[in-house]
Amino acid sequence: MPGKDDLLRVVEEKHQRAEIPDFGPGDQVRVHFRVRERTEKGEERVRTQVFEGRVIRRRGSGTSETFTVRRVSHGTGVERTFPLHSPLVERIEVVSQPGVRRARLYYLRERVGKKARVHHRARKTYAEKRAAREAAANASTSEAEE
């Protein structure tokens, strides 16, 4: 009989989305989010709202993974946390990918204007980093087998 972990894994895999772009903290993203509104007449209307900003964190794993996007609107900082695998998130577009050296960019909250910019550095893409990690893991396991 399958264990509880196996059952949870099967259910989670069914609800995870397949077409997630590689992005992380520091990246400028455009999130297309489905919003339900109720009109004055009581009718429900569904529209797509675009939220563009800088990713300041990405946390969790599996279906509970979330990411937080920050933007400055009319001089006020606005942060919004999106569930990565939510059916309400229609798509995520990566606008730019500067190189940052932090996993949490909370320091951007105190910065205003040009100081809040993230500078572009040459960096490896997330796919390249993942491939390098896997190659290193495979090399270490092959050495252990010898």
N, C-alpha and C positions, 0 to 999 in steps of 0.2 A: 504494500500500500504506500502511495507517495506521501512524503512528509508535508508538514505545514509550509515549510520554506519553498518546496517545489510548487505547491499550489499557488502560493503568493506570487512566485516568479512568473508562472503561466498567466495569471490574471493581469499582472503589471505589464507584461510584454504585449498583451492584447491592446492595452490603452496607451502605450507609448507611441509617439509619432516618429516616423522614419526620416523625414526630410528636415532635420535640424542643421542649420549651418554652423560651422566652427566659429565660435566667438567666445570672448571672455572679458574680464575687467579691462577697462580702458577703451574698448571698441565703441565706435559710434554706430548705433543700430536704429532701425526704423521698425517699430512693432505695429502690425495691423491687428487691432483688437475689436472683436464684435461686441457692440453695446446694445442693450435693449432699453428702449425708452417708451414711456407711456404718454400718449398725447392727452390734451385736455378733454377730448371726447372719450377717453378711456381705451383707445386702440393701442395695441402694442406695435412698436416699430423697431426693426433691427437695422442698424447701420454699422459701418466699419469706421473706427476712429484710429488715426495714425498717431503714435506717440514716438517722437524721435529724441534721442538723448544718448548720454554716455553710460555704459554699463559700469556700475560701481561695485557690484558683487554678483557672484553666482554661487549658490549653495545647494546642498542636498544631493540626492541621487535617486534614480528610478523615477517613478511617477510623481514623487513629491519634490522634484528639483525645481528651484525657482531662481529668478535673476531680477536684480533691481536696476532700474534705469533712472538716471537723473538728468533733468534739463532745467534751464533757467527761463522762466516765462514772465515777461514784464517786470524783471528785477527780482522776482521771487523764485527760489529754488523749489522744484517740484520733483518728488521721487515717487516712483510707482513700482511695485513688485508684481511680477507676472509669473504664474505657474508655467513652466516650460512645455509641459505636455497637455495643457488645457485645450479643449476643442474650441474655446472662444478666441484663442490666439490663431488668427488665420495664417499669418506668415511673419517671418523675421528676416529683414534685409540688413546685411552688414554694409555700412556706408564706408567706414575706414577702420583700419586696424593698426594703431600706433603701438610701439613697444613700451610696455610698462613693466615695472619690476615688483609690483605688489598684487596681492590677491584681493585686497579690500581697499578701495579708493575713497575712504571716508574723509581724507584730508581735503578733498575737493569741496566739501561743504563749507569750509571757512574761506575759500578763495573766491574772489570776485573778478570779473573782467578778464584781461589777458593772462592773469596769474592762474586762472582756472583751466587754461589750455593744457592739453597733454601733448608733449612733443613727440614727433615721429622719429622712431629709430629703426634701423634695419633689424629685422627679427625673423626667426623661423615661424612658419605657420603652425597652427595647432596640429595639423595632420603630420607635419615633419617632426614635431616634438614627440608625438605619439609613436611614430615609426621608429625613431631613435631609441625610445624607452623599450619598445618591444624587441628591437634588435639587441639591446644590452641585456634584457632579460633572457632572451634565447641564447646568447653567448654564455651567460653565467650558468644556465641549466645544462648546456652542452659540456662545459668545463666540469661541472659537478658529476656528470655521468661518466667521464673518463677516469 
